[in-house]
Amino acid sequence: MSAAVAAARAGCRTLMIERYGFMGGMGTAAGVTNFCGLHANVFGSHQRVVAGVGGELVDRIGALGGLATPHILFGGKIAAQAYDTAAYKLAADTLVVDSGAQILFHAYAVGVQMDDEARIRALFVETKSGRHAVLGRIFIDASGDGDLAAAAGAPFEKGDGDGGMLYPSTMFRVNGVDAARAGDAWNHFGAWMEKAEAEGHRFARKTPIIRPQKNPAEWRANVTQLSNADGSAIDGTDAWQLSAGELQGRRQIADFYQFLRAYAPGFEQSYLLEIAPQVGIRETRRVVGEYQLTEDDVLGCVDFADTIGVNGWPIEAHVAGNVVFKFADVPNVRGYNQLPLRMILPQRVDNLLVAGRCASMTHMGQSAARVTGACFVMGEAAGTAAAQALRHGQRVRDVDVALLQATLQANGAFLGLPGDEGQPIG
Ligand SMILES: Cc1cc2nc3c(=O)[nH]c(=O)nc-3n(C[C@H](O)[C@H](O)[C@H](O)COP(=O)(O)OP(=O)(O)OC[C@H]3O[C@@H](n4cnc5c(N)ncnc54)[C@H](O)[C@@H]3O)c2cc1C
């Protein structure tokens, strides 16, 4: 979405291809309903550090009444911000249409034709009106799974070296919560789950994340964990595992909802508002680019000469049965790392950029920079770099970094360069 907007605004003839009938990816289709990574803890001050196209989308969601005020987590370490999916879908439509990009919904990208091993000629899409070949001079893979990059032969990795990926979750929301009685329930679910376990309940994972949306009667629940019979994470690029994961996720939700009504004050009269349309996939293919963002980069709040924006979210590893968070030493440090252009430049293929959770990161680096804020940043940079490469007749990996950074800044992006200031959230 942000790649398409950036490229179209820069004057490129741009086609945004999406398998569903709406945009937002995991943010809408998997019911995430909460922005992470828009903010950073900058020496104790919570600031919005994602501007540009991502910032515009957030503002448009706000104008539609679909945005909660940011909430502070982990005893003051970081902020996040809940939103409504309906407002997100509307805001995304207008943002992309206004940019001049064309949209092809209900089109599943299934393969490529190459000119040679370094150049994609066409992307094949399956649609209700048949199979089509989309010709392009530059392609941007923001499929989350690196579908296009993999088909084009770009190298990629999966998981932690032994194949273990971050575990997926199916998200759900309940409505009809008595907010006054629920109070700060998010601080107590862990203890209530321990009590319930002692009384025979079984949970797929510890560290539940259950929080109110803008409407205080509506709460989202990020509590499930989807695994295969051998305990490994469901692989979001395997149709059989995805199918089993859908069933497993909904079964876990049915069980968890029984627990909520029985153990959580204020949830007795609640009802299941929505189970996300699809399982939430955190990690599959990570395309190997010219640089892989690492855990040390995130925890060390590292700078890169080719910065395209920043990530303020910590390491968030969804491991078997639990979620492990690791923070930089906030509030004693700047609280964000820069994101290098090289992480969106895949090896081997010259007319391809890759943005989002399938960009070039190590397994642990991805556990942080896969969140929405960083995905917006990568997308805008990819669209802008594509336009620059076309204008100058260059390969995407040869674009002039200083010119790209100047363009991004002129368009309102936050690059984390000296003099750049985030927007304090009060
Ligand atoms: C359960 C869960 C909870 C999360 N919680 C949070 C949170 O609280 N806050 C936060 O900021 N982040 C959260 N995340 C992470 C974040 O939502 C994702 O990492 C992020 O959305 C990834 O964005 P993306 O654009 O790279 O990929 P995706 O969101 O996966 O988007 C990819 C898009 O490409 C489309 N697509 C994929 N393949 C094809 C194809 N072959 N042809 C056509 N279209 C295709 C998809 O339909 C989708 O629209 C969570 C993730 C999960 C799974």
Ligand as a Chemical Component Dictionary entry (heavy atoms), coordinates in Angstrom:
data_LIG
# 
_chem_comp.id                   LIG 
_chem_comp.type                 NON-POLYMER 
_chem_comp.pdbx_formal_charge   0 
_chem_comp.three_letter_code    LIG 
# 
loop_
_chem_comp_atom.comp_id 
_chem_comp_atom.atom_id 
_chem_comp_atom.alt_atom_id 
_chem_comp_atom.type_symbol 
_chem_comp_atom.charge 
_chem_comp_atom.model_Cartn_x 
_chem_comp_atom.model_Cartn_y 
_chem_comp_atom.model_Cartn_z 
_chem_comp_atom.pdbx_ordinal 
LIG C1  C1  C 0 -1.421 -12.393 15.192 1  
LIG C2  C2  C 0 -0.586 -11.215 14.884 2  
LIG C3  C3  C 0 -0.574 -10.134 15.739 3  
LIG C4  C4  C 0 0.186  -9.026  15.426 4  
LIG N1  N1  N 0 0.141  -7.944  16.247 5  
LIG C5  C5  C 0 0.661  -6.792  15.826 6  
LIG C6  C6  C 0 0.402  -5.589  16.516 7  
LIG O1  O1  O 0 -0.268 -5.564  17.560 8  
LIG N2  N2  N 0 0.882  -4.446  15.983 9  
LIG C7  C7  C 0 1.644  -4.435  14.821 10 
LIG O2  O2  O 0 2.025  -3.362  14.366 11 
LIG N3  N3  N 0 1.938  -5.558  14.178 12 
LIG C8  C8  C 0 1.452  -6.727  14.629 13 
LIG N4  N4  N 0 1.677  -7.860  13.932 14 
LIG C9  C9  C 0 2.610  -7.839  12.798 15 
LIG C10 C10 C 0 2.084  -7.147  11.561 16 
LIG O3  O3  O 0 0.693  -7.142  11.501 17 
LIG C11 C11 C 0 2.594  -7.809  10.289 18 
LIG O4  O4  O 0 3.910  -8.240  10.437 19 
LIG C12 C12 C 0 2.517  -6.808  9.160  20 
LIG O5  O5  O 0 1.167  -6.570  8.853  21 
LIG C13 C13 C 0 3.220  -7.319  7.948  22 
LIG O6  O6  O 0 2.918  -6.465  6.884  23 
LIG P1  P1  P 0 3.275  -6.872  5.396  24 
LIG O7  O7  O 0 2.660  -5.827  4.553  25 
LIG O8  O8  O 0 4.726  -7.139  5.287  26 
LIG O9  O9  O 0 2.569  -8.287  5.161  27 
LIG P2  P2  P 0 1.055  -8.671  5.276  28 
LIG O10 O10 O 0 0.389  -7.880  6.333  29 
LIG O11 O11 O 0 1.019  -10.142 5.351  30 
LIG O12 O12 O 0 0.441  -8.186  3.890  31 
LIG C14 C14 C 0 0.693  -8.864  2.684  32 
LIG C15 C15 C 0 -0.389 -8.505  1.692  33 
LIG O13 O13 O 0 -0.132 -9.157  0.459  34 
LIG C16 C16 C 0 -1.273 -9.918  0.067  35 
LIG N5  N5  N 0 -0.752 -11.113 -0.602 36 
LIG C17 C17 C 0 0.039  -12.063 -0.055 37 
LIG N6  N6  N 0 0.365  -12.981 -0.977 38 
LIG C18 C18 C 0 -0.229 -12.582 -2.129 39 
LIG C19 C19 C 0 -0.242 -13.130 -3.423 40 
LIG N7  N7  N 0 0.436  -14.218 -3.748 41 
LIG N8  N8  N 0 -0.956 -12.465 -4.383 42 
LIG C20 C20 C 0 -1.647 -11.326 -4.075 43 
LIG N9  N9  N 0 -1.665 -10.786 -2.836 44 
LIG C21 C21 C 0 -0.949 -11.398 -1.894 45 
LIG C22 C22 C 0 -2.002 -10.239 1.351  46 
LIG O14 O14 O 0 -3.381 -10.503 1.142  47 
LIG C23 C23 C 0 -1.765 -8.959  2.156  48 
LIG O15 O15 O 0 -2.711 -7.959  1.878  49 
LIG C24 C24 C 0 0.969  -9.004  14.245 50 
LIG C25 C25 C 0 0.982  -10.094 13.381 51 
LIG C26 C26 C 0 0.212  -11.193 13.693 52 
LIG C27 C27 C 0 0.221  -12.328 12.740 53 
# 
loop_
_chem_comp_bond.comp_id 
_chem_comp_bond.atom_id_1 
_chem_comp_bond.atom_id_2 
_chem_comp_bond.value_order 
_chem_comp_bond.pdbx_ordinal 
LIG C1  C2  SING 1  
LIG C2  C3  SING 2  
LIG C2  C26 DOUB 3  
LIG C3  C4  DOUB 4  
LIG C4  N1  SING 5  
LIG C4  C24 SING 6  
LIG N1  C5  DOUB 7  
LIG C5  C6  SING 8  
LIG C5  C8  SING 9  
LIG C6  O1  DOUB 10 
LIG C6  N2  SING 11 
LIG N2  C7  SING 12 
LIG C7  O2  DOUB 13 
LIG C7  N3  SING 14 
LIG N3  C8  DOUB 15 
LIG C8  N4  SING 16 
LIG N4  C9  SING 17 
LIG N4  C24 SING 18 
LIG C9  C10 SING 19 
LIG C10 O3  SING 20 
LIG C10 C11 SING 21 
LIG C11 O4  SING 22 
LIG C11 C12 SING 23 
LIG C12 O5  SING 24 
LIG C12 C13 SING 25 
LIG C13 O6  SING 26 
LIG O6  P1  SING 27 
LIG P1  O7  DOUB 28 
LIG P1  O8  SING 29 
LIG P1  O9  SING 30 
LIG O9  P2  SING 31 
LIG P2  O10 DOUB 32 
LIG P2  O11 SING 33 
LIG P2  O12 SING 34 
LIG O12 C14 SING 35 
LIG C14 C15 SING 36 
LIG C15 O13 SING 37 
LIG C15 C23 SING 38 
LIG O13 C16 SING 39 
LIG C16 N5  SING 40 
LIG C16 C22 SING 41 
LIG N5  C17 SING 42 
LIG N5  C21 SING 43 
LIG C17 N6  DOUB 44 
LIG N6  C18 SING 45 
LIG C18 C19 SING 46 
LIG C18 C21 DOUB 47 
LIG C19 N7  SING 48 
LIG C19 N8  DOUB 49 
LIG N8  C20 SING 50 
LIG C20 N9  DOUB 51 
LIG N9  C21 SING 52 
LIG C22 O14 SING 53 
LIG C22 C23 SING 54 
LIG C23 O15 SING 55 
LIG C24 C25 DOUB 56 
LIG C25 C26 SING 57 
LIG C26 C27 SING 58 
# 
